[in-house]
Amino acid sequence: MKAVEGIEMMKAWKIAPVVLAASVFLTACGDRGTDTTAAQTEGSAVQTEAEATTAPAASADAPAEAESLEEKSKTLAMKVVSGDFAGVVAEFNDELKDTLSEENFRAGWEQMTVSAGQFQDYYKTEAEESDKIYHCILQCEDSGIRLSFSYDEEGKVKSVWTDLFAIPPELTENETLKEQEIQIPFTSNGTEYQLSGVLTLPAGVEKPPVVILVQGSGQSDYNESIKGNKPFQDLAFGLAEKGIASIRYNKRYYQFPGQAPGALTISDEVLDDAATAIQMAAGLDSVDGSRIYLIGHSLGGMLAPKIAQDNPQLIGLISLAGTPRNLADVVYDQNVDALDQMADVNELQKQASLAQLKQMVEQAKSVSDLTDQTNLIGLPTCYWASLNQIDTVSIVKELKIPMLFLQGTADFQVKPDTDFAAWKEALDGHENAQFQTYEDLNHLFMKTNGKTDVSEYDVPGHVEQAVIDDIAAFILENAAE
């Protein structure tokens, strides 16, 4: 058994801060017949976002064959949703049947739904008719899934692949708040892309303070959705009721997985887009650009001091379940816990896996080459090198702005007795730092169901009101000074 790779929970983005799979799907998907320069993780075949977003919709004047293939694609997609994988494989051409088995097809799809959640509705079809490629967009509880088929000249499926799809936000307007769609721009390979986001404004409040919400690790939408839970939407709505505006946005490689570079760094994943969002907030007429706060959760909470250091427009930060420890050490601890819960792993296997992982963790903590793309604990070495450039403890000690650190006592991913305690130790005697724990709240600051694995999030919940109240009080108290 290999360390890390043998640990199933490492595949869940909320469990493993380092798994940044652009798509988790099929290992052998056939020849698309087109150039697919896209990030690939765990052998997955994924399509670039630019290809999909520019794909023309099928027109009423399209040829009969195109209409037929479009309908066939939707039928196949719904067979996948219903579990009829044999019915889909029956439409594969011989080459694809030789490379992709029904069993692997099913396993890949089930893995994809871990990230996206359960199917809810068929959203739409996008067609690249000239290449006989059809993208079936499925709306799921946490994300959209783009399930794509390409066809040979005989109308048989020659390739199938999938990735997460950012369905445009549903905006809310009621007596307490109004939401507006915003876009956070970034540039990749000379092309500008726009991340979908939401500005939530409190009703009846002129020039309110505003908070920027920064997610944890892995692929996440603007609500930080997981299994029906939407902690960032809870925060945005709850803070609006207190007179505080907020900005939340899709993570870059959730919406544009194909743009993930081989030399991925923490700036690519988090820091650059957070800085852009802060700059946007400073220029908005609808909020007070002199009262900008940051809320970072998990990895976002770990990086909150660095973001504050880089963006002096911020006048305060809130770290939710963050840590000042090295991320590689957190990953190691999470794997120890994961192995302890695996009934089919004996003590000898466990120790062998941990010894191998420990060696990789120490390597990750020491690397410095920002060009090294060699895989290390599921990520390019340069990603770890970019993290090693950030001395969180030194940075947070130098910050003069007000800081609030919050932690749930039932969090099995970021620990009260190690991670939260490390913040308190680093900031002992610093009057600008406040600390608060919440009994029986998990990593999402929701009531725990007692589980210490990903099933903790199976029951949809909401961020505890006490957490929202404390954040709002912190912001309003400091914003008034």
N, C-alpha and C positions, 0 to 999 in steps of 0.2 A: 504493500500500500504506500502510495506516495504522499508526502506531506502536502497539505493544501489541496492538491488535486483530488484526494480521496475524501475530502470533507464537503458533504453536500451543501451545508449551510453557507459555504463560501460563495455559492451561486446567487444568493439573495442579496440585492444591493443594500438593504438596510442592515444586513449582518456583516458584510465584508466591505469596509470602507475603500478597498482598493480595486474591486471588480468594476471595470468601466466598459463592459461589453456593449459594443455598438449594436449588436444583435446576437441573440442566443438562439441559434436554430440548427440548420441542417449541415451535416459535415460533407455531404456530396450531393450537390444540387443540379448538376448538369451544366450544359453550355448555354448561356443566355444568348449567345450570338452577338453581343454588344460589349463594349469596353466598360467594365465595372470597377473603376478605380475607387475602392471603398475600404474603410477600415475593416479588418477581419479579426475576430476574437474567437478562440476555441474552435477554429476551423469553420466558422460560420461564413456563409456567403451573404453579403449585404449589398444593397444598392445605394448609390450616392443620393442624398436628399435633393441635390440640384436636378437630377434626372427626373425624380418623381414630381417635384413641385412645378416643373415646366412641362410636364406631360399634358398634351391637349385632351380635353374631354371628348368623348365620342359624340359626333354630330349626327343629326337626323339624316343627313345625306351620305353617311358612311356606307361602304359596300355591304352587301348581305353577309359576306363571310366575317367581316369585322363585328357586325351586330351579333352574329352567331357565337363567335368566340367570346365576346363580352358577356353574353348570357351564360355561356358555358363556364366562364371563370367565376361568375357569381354563384352558380350551382355548385361548383367544386369547392368554393370557399365555405358555403353553408354545409357541405358534407364534412369538411374539416371541423367546423364548429360542432356538428352533431356527433362527431366521432367515427364517421364512416370513412376511415382512411383507406380501406380496401377499395372502396368505390372511386377514390381519387387516384390511387396507384394504378387502377385499371386503365386510366386515361394517359398514363406515362408512355413515352416511346420506349423502345427496347433499351436504348443506351441509358436512359434515366432509371429504368427498372433495375438495371445491372448495378447502378451506383447508389441508389437510395431505396432502402427496404421500407416496407410498411411499418416495421417496428421502430426504425430510426426516425421515420417521419412523425410517428405518434409521439415519441420521446421528445423530439425537437419542439413540437407544438406545445406539449405540456409544459416544457421549460419556459417557453415564451409567455404563457399565460401566468406564470409566477410573477413576471414583471408587470404585465398589463392588467391582470385581473380577469374576471369572468366576462364572457361575451354579453353585450346588452342589445346591440342593434347593428344592422348593416348601414354604414354611413354613405358610401358612394363608390363608384368605380372610376379610375383614371386610366386612359388608354394611350399607348404608343403604337398606333395602328400600323405604321409602316414597318415596325419591327415585330408585330404580333405579340406585344407585351401588354398585359392587363394587370392593374394594381387594384385589388379589392380592399377597401378600407373598412375595417371592423371597429366599431366603438365598444370598448370594454370599460370596466368600472374604474380603472386607474389610468388608462391610456388608450390611444388608438393602436391598432395593429395593421400594418400594410402587408397583405399576403399577395404575392405577385406570381403570375404564371406567364411563361413564354411558350410559343407553339412552333412546331416545325411545319413544313409545307403540307403535310397530311392532316394538320389539325390536332396532332398529338402533343401533349405537354412535354417539352424538352428541358424545362428548367422551372424550379420553384424556389422561392426564397421569401424571407420575411424580415421586417424590422419594425421598431416602434414608430408610430406616426403621431405628430402633434396636431390633434384636432383643435380648431380655433376655440378660444375660451367662451364659455357661456357667461354673459355679463348679468349682474344683479342690480336692480334698482328698487328701493323701497323707502319707507319713511325714515330710516336711519342711515342709509348709505347709497352711493351711486358709483358704479364701476365703469371705467373706460378702458378700451383696449389700447395698449401701447406696444412699441417695438423697440427692442434693444439691439442695435446694430453691432456686427463684428465682421472682420475681413479675414478670409481664408483663401490662400493661393491667388490673391489679387481680385477676388470677387467678394462683394459685400452681401451679407445675409442679415436677416432680421429675426430675432428671437421674439416669439409671441409673449406678451405679458399683460398684466392688469394693474391699473391704478385704481385703488379703492379710496373714495373720498367720503368723509362723514357729512351727513346732511346738515345744512344750516350753520356750518362752521367756516368762517372766512380765514384763509391762509393758515390751515392747521399744520402742526409738526408732521413729519413724514418719516416712516421707517422703511428701510430696504431689507427684504427678507432673502437670506442666502441659505440654500439647502445643504443637506448632507451629501455624502458621496454617492457615486453611481448615477444612473440615468433617472431623472426626476422632472416632472412637469412643474408648472408654476404653483400648484397646490401641494406639492411634495406628497402626492397620492401614493398610498400603499394599502392594498386590500380593502378598498372602500373608505379608508381613513384619509382625511384631507386636512392635516394640521395647519398648513399655511393659510388655507381658506378660513379655518376657525380663527386664527390669529387676526387676519385681515378684517373679518366681520366683527370680531369682538373688540378690536381696537377702534374701529370706526364708531362703534356705539359710545366709546369714550372720547370721541372728538379727535382721533388720530388717523391720518392717512397712511397708506402703505403702497409699496411697489413690490410685486412678485413676478417672476418670469421663468420661462422654461430654461433648464440647463442646456448648454450649447450642444452637447452630443446626445441629448435626448431628442432634440428636434432635428439636428443635422448630424446623424451618426457617421455619414460618409465623409465628413470633414475632419474627423479626428486624425491628427497627424501621427506619423510614426514616432516622432520625437516629442511625445506628449509631455507637457509640464503642468504644474499646478496653476500657473498663470492662464494657460489655455482653458483648463477645466473650470476655474472659479474666479481668480483674481481680476482678470481683465474685464469680464462682464459685470462684476460687482462695481468696479470703478466707473464703467459706462453708466450703470444705473444711478449711481450717486451723482454723476455729472448731469444726468437728465433731471433728477429731482431738483438740483440746484437751479435749473433754468425754467422750471414749471411755474406758470402764473397762478395755478390753482392751489399751491402749497407754499409754506414758508421755507424758502431755500436756505435760510440761516439756521433752521432747526431740523437737521437731518440726523437720524439715528440708524443704527444697524442692528438687526436681529440675525444671528447666525445659529443654525442648528447642526449638531453633530460635527461633521467636518467643517461646516460653515462657522460653528461656534469655536472650533479650534483656530480657524483662520481669522476670526474677528479682530484680534489685536493687530495682525499684519495688515488687514484691510484698513483699519483705523490709522495705522502708521502711514500708509501710502496715500490716504485720502483725508487730508486735514479738514475737509468740509464737515466731517462727522463730528458731532458734539457729544456723542454718547454711544455705548454699545451694550448689547445684551447677548450673552452666550448661553444657549440652551443645550445642555448635555454635550458641551465641548470638552476639550482636554488640552493641557499644555505639553503633554508627553509626546514622544515621537510616534507617529502613526504606525510604524512598523511594530512597535511594542504593543500597541492596542490590538493590532491584527493577531499577534502571537497569543495574547490573552484570550481573544475571542475563539481562536482555534483550540486552545486548551479546554475551554468550556464546551465547545462543540464535540470534541473527542470524548469528553467525559459522558456525554449523552448518547453516544453511539454504541448500542448494545452488541453489535457484531464486530467490535474492535477489541482485541485482547490487550493486556497491559504491555506486552512486548511490542505489538504493532504501534500502540500509542506512543511509547517512548521512542521508537525508531522514527515515527513521523515528526514528533516534536523536536528531536535532535536535528533532523534535516531542516525543518522550518526555522529553528533557532539560528542555524548557520546562515540561512538566507536573510533572516531579519537583521543579523549583525552586518551582513554585507550591504543590505539596503540602507542602513544607518550610516555607512561610511563612504558611499559612492559620491562622486562630485562631477562626473562627466555629463554635461547637459546635452551631449550629442549621441550618447550610447543608447541604442534602441533595443539592446538585448533584454529579453523577458526576464523579469525578476519578481516573484510573487504575483504573477498575473498582470504586471504592468511593465512598460519599458523602464530600464534602469534610469534614464534621464528624468523620469517623473519623480523617483525617489531622490535623485540629486537636487531637483528643484525644491523639494520639501526640506532637504538638509540645509539649504541656504537660509531658512527661516528659523531664527532662534526665538521661539515664542515666549519663553520665560523672560529673556532679556528685553524683548519688545514690550511686553505687558507691564513690566516694572517701570518703564520709562513713560508710559502714557499718563497724561494728566486729566483726561476726560473722565466723566463718571462711567462706571462699569458695573453691570449687574450679571451675576453668574447664578444660573438656576439648574437644579438637578432633581430628578425623580429617584426615590430610594429603591424602586423596583426595576430600574434600568439594568438589564443584563448585558448591554453592549458597551456603554460608557459607565464606569463604576463609581459610585459615591465614595468608596473608601480608598480609591487610587486616583482616579482622574479629577474628581471634584476636590478631593483633599489636596491634590497637587496645585490647583489654582489658589487655594487658601494659604498654602505654605509659601507660594511664590509672592503673594500679595499681603503677607502678614505685615500689619502696621500701615498699610496704604489706605488712607481715609476715603479715597475716591472709588473704592471697590466694595460692593455689597454682595452678600451670598444668601441663598435661600434654597432649602430642600423641601420636597413635597412627598409625604408618606403615600406609598402604594401607587405612585405614578410611574409609568414605563418610559421608554425612550422617546415616545411621541407626546409625553406629558398628558397621557390619558390613563384612566384607571386600569390597573393590571388585571389580567384574568388568571394570574399565577403561573403562567408558562414562562419558560426561559429559552424559547426558540422562536422561530418566525411565526408559529401559530399564535403567539401573543397578539398578533395584529389581525387575526381572523374575524374577530367581532368588531364591527365598525363602532367607533366612539368619537368623542370630541375632546379637544384640549380643555383641561379643567379650568373652570371660571376663575379660580384663585390665581392661576398663573397669568391669565389675561389681566386680571385686576392689578397684580403686582407690577407687571410690565408697564401698564398704562400709568400707574401712580409714579413709577420711576421716571417715565418720559415727561409727564406733565409737570412734575416737581422741578426737574432740571431745566425743562424748556422755559419755565416761568422766570428763571433766574437771570 
